[in-house]
Amino acid sequence: MIALSIPAIIIVIYSLINLITDLIKFENKVFDFIVGIVFIFFTSFSLNDLLSNFIKGHISLTNII
């Protein structure tokens, strides 16, 4: 399951980067609103534990750097 979820995380990150670059042109309120919807959307899935582990790994990487 983890091996199948890694490409999904890459696609999610890529789509979020595209969303961010597109939404920079709009107001910050619209951006925060859509980010909140996306966050609720992803936390409703079973990927919640995987994403939390991914975030923990990212934090540990930033601490090392």
C-alpha positions in Angstrom: 0.0 0.0 0.0 2.8 2.4 0.8 4.4 1.7 -2.6 1.1 2.5 -4.3 0.7 5.7 -2.2 4.0 7.2 -3.0 3.0 8.1 -6.6 -0.3 9.4 -5.3 1.6 11.7 -2.9 3.8 12.9 -5.8 0.7 13.6 -7.9 -0.9 15.5 -4.9 2.2 17.6 -4.4 2.4 18.4 -8.1 -1.2 19.4 -8.2 -0.9 21.5 -5.1 2.1 23.3 -6.6 0.0 24.0 -9.7 -2.9 25.2 -7.5 -0.5 27.5 -5.6 1.0 29.0 -8.7 -2.5 29.5 -10.2 -4.0 30.9 -7.1 -1.2 33.5 -6.4 -3.1 35.6 -9.0 -6.2 35.5 -6.8 -7.0 37.0 -3.4 -5.5 35.3 -0.3 -9.0 34.6 1.1 -9.9 32.5 -1.9 -6.5 30.7 -1.6 -7.0 29.9 2.1 -10.5 28.7 1.4 -9.4 26.3 -1.3 -6.4 25.1 0.7 -8.8 24.4 3.7 -11.1 22.4 1.4 -8.2 20.4 0.0 -6.9 19.8 3.6 -10.2 18.5 4.8 -10.6 16.5 1.6 -7.3 14.7 2.2 -7.7 14.2 5.9 -11.0 12.4 5.3 -9.1 9.6 3.6 -7.2 6.7 5.1 -4.0 8.4 3.8 -4.2 10.5 7.0 -1.6 8.4 8.8 0.6 8.2 5.7 0.5 11.9 5.2 1.3 12.5 8.9 4.3 10.2 8.6 5.3 12.0 5.4 5.1 15.4 7.2 7.1 14.0 10.2 9.7 12.8 7.8 9.8 16.2 6.1 10.2 17.9 9.4 13.0 15.6 10.4 14.7 16.3 7.0 14.4 20.1 7.6 15.8 19.7 11.1 18.8 17.8 9.6 19.4 20.5 7.0 
